[in-house]
Amino acid sequence: MMTGSTSDMHQPLKVVASRAALLLVDLQEEHRRDQRFLAADYETALGNARKLLIAARASRIAIFHARYVRDFEIVPPRPFEIVGPQGEPHFSDPASGLTAICPEVAPRTGETIITKNEASAFASTGFEADLRSRNIEWLVIAGAWTEACVAATVRDATAHGFRVLLVKDACASGTSHMHQTAILNLANRLAGGAVADTAKTAAILSGVEAPVWRLEHLVPFRFDATTVSALYEAL
């Protein structure tokens, strides 16, 4: 089952560098070193995220790096939260060393690091205020996992009035099918925002106009396992 078409929903987009920010969400070592949380095609996503960083740095666009650190001293275990055998965090344990941001996309001096205890980067005190102080309109988002922390951040960004440019091939999840489904689910309700690949997004970050997928009406895609990949590729 597939309804909707991507071909008639692409529009040119050009952003003002001073009103755009790049946010990389949870591009951490645990997604390639912790067997429980390996992300599929993670090296590709990291490579693409690095290209976005290079473009953003060249254009002096504001850059934010979010990382998930599940610190029970700051936020105690929640009801029903799964913990380790000794009561330690089940994931993003600060004692593990795997919460480190991958070196390919490591922050540089002047770039903001957001350390969060929640899925969304907007749960971090001060992030929204920082964006508003910079008069940011467009938030370019990539990271891991697509249906989890990336999705939570995208939805919060939209709810707070920021336009989101979601970079589909600079995100990753547990499997490619999980990732593609998450991107389509986000696209189905990405009011005011856009979806593009790394090449087009890097061009936009460099000040060039490029065609991106834009939502024109809610839930344009109704898909199943046989149509997910084709719709994802056409975004």
C-alpha positions as CSV (number, residue, x, y, z in Angstrom):
1,M,0.0,0.0,0.0
2,M,1.4,3.4,-1.0
3,T,-0.5,6.7,-1.3
4,G,1.0,10.1,-2.0
5,S,3.9,11.1,-4.3
6,T,7.2,12.8,-3.4
7,S,7.7,14.2,-6.8
8,D,5.3,17.1,-6.5
9,M,6.3,18.0,-3.0
10,H,9.9,19.2,-3.7
11,Q,10.5,22.9,-3.4
12,P,13.7,25.1,-3.6
13,L,15.1,26.1,-0.2
14,K,17.7,28.6,0.7
15,V,18.4,29.7,4.3
16,V,20.2,32.6,5.8
17,A,23.3,31.4,7.6
18,S,22.8,33.6,10.6
19,R,19.3,32.2,11.1
20,A,20.3,28.5,10.8
21,A,21.8,26.0,13.2
22,L,23.1,22.5,12.9
23,L,22.3,20.0,15.6
24,L,23.9,16.5,15.7
25,V,22.0,14.3,18.1
26,D,23.8,11.5,20.1
27,L,26.5,10.5,17.6
28,Q,28.2,8.5,20.3
29,E,30.5,5.6,20.5
30,E,27.9,3.3,22.1
31,H,26.1,3.0,18.7
32,R,29.1,1.2,17.2
33,R,30.7,-0.4,20.2
34,D,27.9,-1.6,22.5
35,Q,26.5,-4.8,21.0
36,R,23.1,-4.0,22.4
37,F,22.8,-0.6,20.7
38,L,24.6,-0.9,17.4
39,A,23.2,1.3,14.7
40,A,22.9,0.0,11.1
41,D,24.9,2.0,8.5
42,Y,26.3,4.1,11.3
43,E,29.7,4.7,9.6
44,T,27.8,6.2,6.6
45,A,25.7,8.4,8.9
46,L,28.8,9.6,10.7
47,G,30.5,10.3,7.4
48,N,27.5,12.3,6.2
49,A,27.3,14.2,9.5
50,R,30.9,15.1,9.1
51,K,30.1,16.6,5.7
52,L,27.4,18.7,7.3
53,L,29.9,19.9,9.9
54,I,32.4,20.9,7.3
55,A,29.8,22.9,5.4
56,A,28.4,24.5,8.6
57,R,31.8,25.5,9.8
58,A,32.8,27.0,6.5
59,S,29.6,29.2,6.6
60,R,30.0,30.0,10.3
61,I,26.7,28.5,11.1
62,A,25.9,27.8,14.8
63,I,26.7,24.2,15.7
64,F,25.3,22.1,18.5
65,H,26.2,18.6,19.6
66,A,23.8,16.7,21.8
67,R,24.8,13.6,23.8
68,Y,22.8,11.3,26.0
69,V,24.3,10.7,29.4
70,R,21.9,8.8,31.7
71,D,23.0,10.2,35.0
72,F,21.0,8.9,37.9
73,E,22.5,11.5,40.2
74,I,20.8,14.2,38.1
75,V,17.6,12.3,37.2
76,P,16.9,9.2,39.3
77,P,15.5,6.0,37.7
78,R,12.0,6.5,36.4
79,P,9.1,4.2,37.0
80,F,9.6,1.1,34.8
81,E,13.0,2.2,33.6
82,I,15.2,-0.8,32.8
83,V,18.5,-0.7,34.7
84,G,21.6,-2.9,34.7
85,P,22.3,-5.8,37.1
86,Q,23.9,-3.5,39.7
87,G,21.3,-0.8,39.3
88,E,23.3,1.2,36.8
89,P,21.9,2.9,33.7
90,H,21.0,0.3,31.1
91,F,22.2,2.6,28.3
92,S,24.3,5.8,28.0
93,D,26.0,4.9,31.3
94,P,28.4,7.7,32.2
95,A,30.8,5.2,33.7
96,S,31.1,3.2,30.5
97,G,33.0,5.8,28.4
98,L,30.7,5.0,25.5
99,T,28.8,8.3,25.8
100,A,31.7,10.0,24.1
101,I,31.0,11.7,20.8
102,C,32.6,9.9,17.9
103,P,35.9,11.5,16.8
104,E,34.7,12.0,13.2
105,V,32.2,14.5,14.4
106,A,33.9,15.7,17.6
107,P,33.0,19.3,18.7
108,R,35.5,22.1,18.2
109,T,36.1,25.1,20.3
110,G,33.1,27.5,20.1
111,E,30.6,24.7,19.3
112,T,28.0,24.0,22.0
113,I,27.7,20.6,23.7
114,I,24.3,19.7,25.1
115,T,24.4,16.9,27.7
116,K,20.9,15.5,28.3
117,N,19.1,13.0,30.4
118,E,16.1,12.8,28.1
119,A,15.5,11.8,24.5
120,S,14.9,15.3,23.2
121,A,17.7,17.9,23.1
122,F,15.0,20.4,24.1
123,A,14.8,18.7,27.5
124,S,18.2,20.3,28.2
125,T,17.9,23.6,30.2
126,G,18.9,26.5,28.1
127,F,18.9,25.0,24.6
128,E,15.7,26.7,23.4
129,A,16.8,30.0,24.9
130,D,20.2,29.7,23.2
131,L,18.5,29.2,19.8
132,R,16.2,32.1,20.4
133,S,19.0,34.4,21.4
134,R,20.6,33.7,18.1
135,N,17.4,34.3,16.2
136,I,17.4,30.8,14.7
137,E,14.7,29.9,12.3
138,W,16.0,26.7,10.7
139,L,17.4,23.8,12.7
140,V,19.2,21.2,10.6
141,I,19.0,17.9,12.5
142,A,20.9,14.6,12.1
143,G,21.8,11.8,14.5
144,A,20.8,8.6,16.2
145,W,18.5,6.8,16.7
146,T,16.1,8.1,14.1
147,E,12.9,7.0,15.8
148,A,14.0,7.8,19.3
149,C,16.2,10.8,20.2
150,V,16.1,12.3,16.7
151,A,12.3,12.0,16.5
152,A,11.8,13.4,19.9
153,T,14.0,16.4,19.1
154,V,12.4,17.0,15.7
155,R,8.9,17.0,17.3
156,D,9.9,19.3,20.1
157,A,11.6,21.7,17.7
158,T,8.4,21.9,15.6
159,A,6.3,22.4,18.7
160,H,8.6,25.3,19.8
161,G,8.2,27.0,16.5
162,F,11.5,26.1,14.7
163,R,11.6,24.9,11.2
164,V,13.4,21.6,10.8
165,L,15.5,20.4,8.0
166,L,15.8,16.7,8.6
167,V,18.9,15.1,6.9
168,K,17.7,11.6,6.1
169,D,21.0,9.9,5.3
170,A,22.9,11.4,8.2
171,C,20.6,9.6,10.7
172,A,20.8,5.9,11.8
173,S,18.8,3.4,13.7
174,G,18.9,-0.3,14.6
175,T,18.1,-1.4,11.1
176,S,17.7,0.4,7.8
177,H,14.0,-0.5,7.8
178,M,13.6,1.1,11.3
179,H,15.4,4.2,10.1
180,Q,13.5,4.6,6.8
181,T,10.1,4.0,8.6
182,A,11.0,6.7,11.2
183,I,12.0,9.2,8.5
184,L,8.7,8.7,6.7
185,N,6.7,8.9,9.9
186,L,8.4,12.2,10.8
187,A,7.9,13.5,7.2
188,N,4.2,12.7,7.4
189,R,3.8,15.4,10.1
190,L,6.8,17.7,9.5
191,A,4.8,20.9,9.2
192,G,6.9,23.9,8.3
193,G,10.0,21.8,7.8
194,A,11.7,19.8,5.1
195,V,13.6,16.6,4.4
196,A,16.8,16.3,2.3
197,D,19.9,14.2,1.8
198,T,23.4,15.2,2.9
199,A,24.5,16.6,-0.5
200,K,21.5,19.0,-0.8
201,T,21.7,20.0,2.8
202,A,25.5,20.7,2.6
203,A,24.7,22.9,-0.4
204,I,22.0,24.7,1.6
205,L,24.4,25.2,4.5
206,S,26.9,26.7,2.0
207,G,24.4,29.3,0.9
208,V,23.2,27.6,-2.2
209,E,19.5,27.0,-3.1
210,A,18.6,23.3,-3.4
211,P,15.4,21.3,-3.8
212,V,14.0,19.7,-0.7
213,W,10.9,17.7,0.2
214,R,8.3,19.9,1.9
215,L,5.1,18.8,3.6
216,E,2.0,20.2,1.9
217,H,-0.7,18.3,3.8
218,L,-0.7,15.9,6.8
219,V,0.0,12.2,6.3
220,P,0.7,12.1,2.6
221,F,2.3,8.7,2.9
222,R,0.6,5.4,3.9
223,F,3.1,2.7,3.4
224,D,3.8,-0.9,4.1
225,A,7.0,-3.1,4.1
226,T,7.0,-3.3,0.3
227,T,6.9,0.5,-0.3
228,V,8.9,2.0,2.5
229,S,12.3,2.0,0.7
230,A,10.9,3.5,-2.6
231,L,9.2,6.4,-0.7
232,Y,12.3,7.0,1.4
233,E,14.6,7.1,-1.6
234,A,12.3,9.6,-3.3
235,L,12.2,12.1,-0.4
